[in-house]
Amino acid sequence: MRAVVFDAIRAQPEVRDVPEPVAPEGGVVVEVHASGLCRSDWHAWAGHEEITLPHVPGHELAGTITAVGAGVQRWQAGDRVTVPFVCGCGRCRWCLQGEPQVCPDQEQPGFTHWGSFAERVALHAADANLVAVPQSVSAEAAASLGCRFATAYRGLISRAGLSEGQTLAVIGVGGVGLSAVMIGHALGARVIAVDRSQPALDLAAELGADDTIMAGPDVDVPAVISNLTGGGAQVTVDAVGTEQTCADAIHSLRRRGRHVQIGLLPAIEGHPRVPMDRVIAWELDVFGSHGMAAGAYPGMLAMIAQARLDPEQLIARTIGLEDAASALPSMETAPRAGMTMIDPRR
């Protein structure tokens, strides 16, 4: 099959023929119809994640099952499915209590094994992790749910408890940030979007942001948010994952506020500094959000069916594998508004 492969950290990815995946025991093989191009894929390519080389990236996916491994009971060939990017083992106490996103034996396509920038991908513990995709939901929309959208959904609803009438500030409106904007708006929150890109801010406004702030070296983002809100937001999200954006998000909270850290904070030059003095003095809550369990998808899918959420609006373009190989290394220096989807069949 064809797949995007890189042989060394930061090496130019290329499309080439690789062996077909085999369905593992308890798992399946899925023909990939859509796979998101995510900043987390760039982190793996850049060496910020532990991977085995050569490597095929890709962790946001949807498609059709083509092969079923021994022991799978709930799925068969031909089923349309998606999957959270964290696939729990299905056996440990974390999985059994409904928290597979922190499973110590988790698998992650595109990180722990070859991913979905390919015509087909193997997935583990299918009965515990796969999610059926309704016919009314496109493959592209379903793929967008697996990482960025589901992480933002769980972070805002289950972790931070965002509710109607509260103020949400989203720092960085790439894919996960735009997801947070859309979800915050659907929940009835006042949403403030912050980014360095005017096209990204324009898209955020279309998706429900009430206020937008153009970040830059001369802009004191927390001060602007404090002035807009009369003391700070109730909830903030760092959807970028740098020392500066994390600090800006925490300093943008009002007293007793809640911060959700979604953007990765890789320890490239040591662990980044976080303003814990503000966290302590203002009694702030700081939450991580690492995906969402398959069992929690029905609530999110119900909001999509009710047209309260429309993840398809987040998708700005669809490309093939060749363009994906070119686009992955440039994600850090040439970010683009909206999500990019890959269709390996192109």
C-alpha positions in Angstrom: 0.0 0.0 0.0 1.0 3.7 -0.3 2.0 5.6 2.8 3.8 8.8 3.9 7.1 7.6 5.5 10.1 9.4 7.1 13.3 7.5 7.9 14.9 10.0 10.4 13.8 12.8 12.7 13.1 15.9 10.6 13.9 14.1 7.4 11.8 14.9 4.3 8.7 12.5 4.3 8.0 10.7 1.1 5.2 8.6 -0.3 6.3 5.0 -1.1 5.0 1.4 -1.1 5.1 -0.3 2.3 3.8 -3.7 3.5 0.0 -4.0 4.2 -0.9 -4.0 7.9 -2.3 -7.1 9.5 -5.2 -7.1 11.9 -3.8 -7.7 15.4 -5.6 -10.1 17.8 -8.6 -8.1 19.1 -8.0 -5.4 16.4 -8.9 -4.5 12.9 -7.5 -3.0 9.7 -9.3 0.1 8.4 -9.2 1.5 4.9 -8.5 5.2 5.5 -10.9 7.6 3.9 -9.8 10.7 5.8 -6.9 11.6 8.1 -6.3 14.9 9.8 -3.0 16.8 9.5 -2.4 17.8 13.1 0.3 19.7 15.0 0.9 16.6 17.0 2.0 14.8 13.8 4.6 17.6 13.4 5.8 17.1 17.0 6.4 13.4 16.2 8.3 14.3 13.0 10.3 17.0 14.9 11.5 14.5 17.5 9.4 15.7 20.4 7.7 12.3 20.7 9.2 8.8 21.2 8.7 6.9 17.9 10.3 4.0 16.1 11.9 4.8 12.7 11.0 4.5 9.9 7.7 5.9 10.7 4.2 6.6 9.2 2.4 9.5 11.0 -1.3 10.1 11.4 -3.7 9.7 14.3 -7.0 11.3 13.4 -8.8 9.0 11.0 -12.1 7.6 9.7 -12.7 4.8 7.2 -14.1 1.4 6.6 -13.0 -1.9 8.2 -11.4 -4.3 5.8 -10.1 -7.0 8.1 -11.0 -8.2 11.6 -8.6 -9.9 14.0 -9.3 -12.9 16.2 -11.5 -12.1 19.2 -13.3 -9.1 17.9 -17.1 -9.3 18.6 -18.7 -5.9 17.9 -17.3 -5.1 14.4 -17.1 -6.6 10.9 -15.7 -5.8 7.5 -17.6 -2.9 5.9 -18.4 -1.0 9.1 -17.7 2.8 8.9 -15.7 3.7 12.0 -13.5 6.3 13.6 -11.4 6.0 16.7 -10.0 8.2 19.5 -6.3 8.9 19.0 -5.7 7.2 22.4 -6.6 3.5 22.2 -6.8 2.0 25.6 -6.0 -1.7 26.2 -9.5 -2.4 27.3 -8.4 -4.5 30.3 -6.7 -2.3 32.9 -8.5 -0.6 35.8 -8.4 2.8 34.0 -10.1 1.4 30.9 -12.6 -0.6 33.0 -13.7 2.6 34.8 -14.1 4.5 31.5 -10.8 6.4 31.4 -8.8 4.8 28.6 -7.3 8.2 27.6 -4.9 7.7 30.6 -4.4 3.9 30.0 -0.8 3.0 30.9 -0.8 0.4 28.1 -2.4 2.6 25.5 -1.7 2.5 21.8 -1.7 5.6 19.6 -1.7 5.3 15.8 1.0 7.5 14.4 3.0 7.4 17.6 3.3 3.9 19.2 2.8 2.3 15.8 2.3 3.3 12.1 -0.5 5.7 11.6 -3.1 6.8 9.1 -1.1 8.8 6.5 -1.6 5.6 4.5 -4.2 3.7 2.5 -4.8 1.4 5.5 -4.0 1.3 9.2 -4.1 -1.3 12.0 -6.0 -0.5 15.2 -5.9 -2.3 18.5 -8.6 -3.3 21.0 -11.3 -2.7 18.6 -14.3 -3.6 20.8 -13.1 -1.0 23.4 -12.0 1.8 21.1 -13.9 2.0 17.8 -16.8 4.3 17.3 -19.5 3.8 14.6 -19.8 6.7 12.1 -23.4 7.5 11.2 -24.2 7.7 7.5 -25.1 11.4 8.1 -21.5 12.2 9.1 -18.8 12.4 6.5 -15.5 10.6 6.8 -13.8 14.0 7.0 -16.0 15.3 9.8 -15.6 12.0 11.7 -11.8 12.1 11.4 -11.8 15.6 12.8 -13.3 14.3 16.0 -10.5 11.9 16.9 -8.0 14.3 18.4 -8.5 18.0 18.3 -12.3 18.2 18.5 -12.8 15.5 21.1 -9.9 16.8 23.2 -11.4 20.3 23.2 -14.9 18.9 23.8 -13.8 16.9 26.9 -11.5 19.6 28.1 -14.3 22.2 28.1 -17.2 20.1 29.3 -15.9 17.3 31.5 -12.7 18.9 32.8 -13.4 22.7 33.1 -17.2 22.5 33.3 -17.7 25.5 31.0 -21.4 26.6 31.1 -23.7 29.1 29.5 -22.9 32.7 30.3 -19.3 32.1 31.3 -16.4 33.6 29.4 -13.9 31.4 27.5 -10.6 32.6 26.1 -8.9 30.4 23.6 -5.2 31.1 22.9 -4.4 29.8 19.5 -7.1 29.0 16.9 -5.7 26.2 14.8 -7.7 23.0 14.6 -8.1 22.4 18.4 -8.6 26.1 19.1 -11.3 26.5 16.5 -12.9 23.4 17.9 -12.9 25.0 21.3 -14.4 28.2 19.9 -17.2 26.2 18.2 -17.9 24.1 21.3 -17.8 27.2 23.6 -20.3 29.0 21.4 -22.6 26.0 21.3 -22.6 25.9 25.1 -23.6 29.6 25.3 -20.3 31.0 26.5 -18.8 34.3 25.5 -15.8 33.3 23.5 -12.6 35.3 23.0 -10.1 34.0 20.3 -6.4 34.9 20.3 -4.0 34.2 17.4 -1.2 35.7 15.3 -3.0 35.0 12.1 -5.8 37.3 10.8 -7.3 34.5 8.6 -7.5 32.2 11.6 -9.2 34.9 13.7 -11.6 35.6 10.9 -12.6 31.9 10.8 -12.9 31.9 14.6 -15.3 34.8 14.3 -17.4 32.9 11.7 -17.5 29.9 14.1 -18.8 31.9 17.1 -16.0 34.0 18.7 -17.5 37.1 20.1 -14.1 38.9 20.3 -10.8 38.4 18.6 -7.3 39.5 19.6 -4.3 39.7 17.3 -1.4 38.6 19.3 2.1 40.0 18.8 5.2 41.1 20.6 3.7 44.4 21.6 0.3 43.0 22.8 -0.3 42.2 26.4 -2.9 39.5 25.8 -3.9 39.0 29.5 -4.4 42.7 30.0 -6.6 43.0 26.9 -8.7 40.0 28.1 -8.9 41.4 31.6 -10.2 44.7 30.2 -12.7 42.9 27.9 -14.1 40.8 30.7 -13.8 43.0 33.8 -11.2 40.9 35.5 -10.4 37.9 33.4 -12.1 34.8 31.8 -13.7 32.0 33.8 -12.0 29.4 31.5 -8.9 29.6 29.3 -7.5 27.1 26.8 -3.9 27.0 25.6 -4.3 25.3 22.2 -0.7 26.1 21.1 1.6 24.7 23.7 4.5 27.1 24.3 5.8 28.6 27.5 4.4 32.0 26.4 0.9 30.8 25.4 0.5 28.8 28.6 1.5 31.8 30.7 -0.8 34.1 28.8 -3.7 31.7 29.3 -3.1 31.4 33.0 -2.7 35.2 33.5 -5.9 35.7 31.5 -8.0 34.0 34.1 -10.0 35.7 36.9 -9.6 34.5 40.4 -10.8 30.9 40.9 -10.7 30.4 37.1 -10.0 27.2 35.3 -7.3 26.6 32.7 -7.2 23.7 30.2 -3.8 22.8 28.7 -4.3 21.1 25.4 -1.3 22.2 23.4 1.7 20.0 24.0 4.5 21.6 26.1 7.5 19.5 24.9 10.6 19.8 27.1 12.8 20.8 24.1 15.2 22.9 26.3 14.1 21.7 29.7 10.5 21.8 31.0 8.8 25.1 30.3 8.1 27.5 33.1 4.5 27.8 34.3 3.3 30.7 36.5 2.4 28.6 39.5 2.6 31.6 41.8 -0.6 32.9 40.1 -2.2 29.5 40.2 -1.6 29.3 44.0 -2.4 32.9 44.9 -5.6 33.1 42.8 -6.6 29.4 43.5 -6.8 28.5 39.8 -7.6 25.0 38.6 -5.3 23.7 35.9 -6.5 20.7 33.8 -4.9 18.5 31.2 -7.1 17.1 28.4 -5.7 14.1 26.6 -8.3 13.0 24.2 -11.7 11.4 25.0 -12.9 7.8 25.5 -15.0 6.1 22.8 -17.7 5.7 25.4 -18.1 9.4 25.7 -18.7 10.0 21.9 -22.5 9.6 21.9 -23.0 13.0 23.7 -20.7 14.7 21.1 -22.4 12.9 18.2 -25.8 13.9 19.5 -24.8 17.6 19.5 -23.6 17.1 15.9 -26.9 15.4 14.9 -28.8 18.3 16.5 -26.8 20.7 14.4 -25.5 22.4 17.5 -21.9 21.4 16.4 -20.7 21.2 12.8 -17.1 20.0 12.7 -17.2 20.0 8.9 -17.0 23.8 9.1 -13.5 23.4 10.6 -12.2 21.7 7.5 -10.6 24.2 5.1 -9.0 21.8 2.5 -8.5 18.2 1.5 -5.2 16.9 0.0 -3.7 13.7 -1.1 -0.7 11.8 0.3 1.9 13.5 -1.9 0.8 17.0 -0.6 0.7 15.7 2.9 4.3 14.6 2.7 5.2 18.2 1.7 2.9 19.9 4.2 4.0 18.0 7.4 7.5 19.6 7.8 6.2 23.1 7.1 3.5 23.1 9.8 5.6 25.1 12.3 6.5 27.9 9.8 3.5 28.0 7.5 0.4 27.4 9.6 -2.9 27.7 7.7 -6.4 28.6 9.0 -8.7 25.6 9.5 -8.1 21.9 9.4 -6.3 20.1 6.6 -7.7 16.6 5.8 -5.9 13.9 3.9 -7.7 11.5 1.6 -5.2 8.7 0.8 -7.4 7.5 -2.1 -6.5 10.7 -4.1 
